[in-house]
Amino acid sequence: MRDFLADLQRLEEAGSGAIRAAAAIDRLEEVRVEILGRKARLTQLLRSVRDLPPEHRRTAGSEANRVKQRLQELLEQRTAELTADQKEEGPEVDLTLPGRPRWRGARHPCTLVTDEICGIFKELGFVRARGPEAETTWYNFTALNTPLDHPAADEQDTFYLDADVVLRTHTSPVQARVMEKTKPPVRIVVPGVVYRRDPFDASHAPAFDQIEGLAVDEGINFVEFKATIGYFVRRFFGEDTATRFRPSFFPFTEPSAELDVSCAICHGEGCSACKGTGWVEIMGAGMVDPAVFDNVGYDSERYTGYAFGMGVGRIAMLRYRIPDIRLLYEGDVRFLGQFARA
Ligand code: PHE
């Protein structure tokens, strides 16, 4: 019994000393485990009370509990002191840190490319124009010299909203709308979304971005067209970019051509972006068919012009090395956020 009480006294002294000496909250927690934890000597002593002769149990028990309680109180006191010290050191929030930047949104890669392209054409005297996405079959097809029995006007390829209203399949109807309202000369670029009943796969989307271009004046010829497009391509894709016109057909241009640029990704070597050919088609184009001038009331004997329509998505894919067109139209901010500018 005497040993028991002596042990207790030693533990009380050592324990309170350790508590006082603990200079930080972490250390204090260690001390708590050492003196009051499951394996602590005091805990063992408390447990051994029941093994003492019955006449000593009460004194031993109450003394051991007193020591335990005292140490617990000291621990609480010291905890309070240490937390107070920490507070005095300063606020837990560091007010000198720079603010967290807020998500301010980013411009869509198609918007970036559209603005850049329109900016280049602006320097050449082209102004921006717009037109409706729900378009009459007159502007979308007929005015553009495309009879309604042309395959492009087929319901298989075109979203009809009504017997004679469609989701425009290209930005070309804006050519006719602008010419009707404006006397030549005309130089416009027309960015906008167009719709086709195409599958949604790596290179097709049922809704996608185009930019139309139109220049009409007296004396405009294919040479001016080639020079203008060549200038645009070198400005946009780089000085060393090659261009190639391939004969083609559009009902509203004659002659018609498709324009390829040398692949910006592999520089003509052949890669998956250009399907191994070294060339990527970026636009359909041609000299405006006189029938279109007649439909909008322009004198087709006096005026000539050229028109082109390019796929913005494809150009954005080349510019930013985007492997799949769907990424542009899924609205995933993890993708789109990469185009945020600092
Ligand atoms: N509108 C055509 C298309 O979407 C492209 C084009 C525009 C062709 C202007 C010639 C002139 O495929």
Residues whose N, C-alpha, C, O or C-beta is under 5 A from the ligand:
A	BS01	LIG	T169 H170 S172 F250 T253 G284 A285 G286 A307 F308 G309
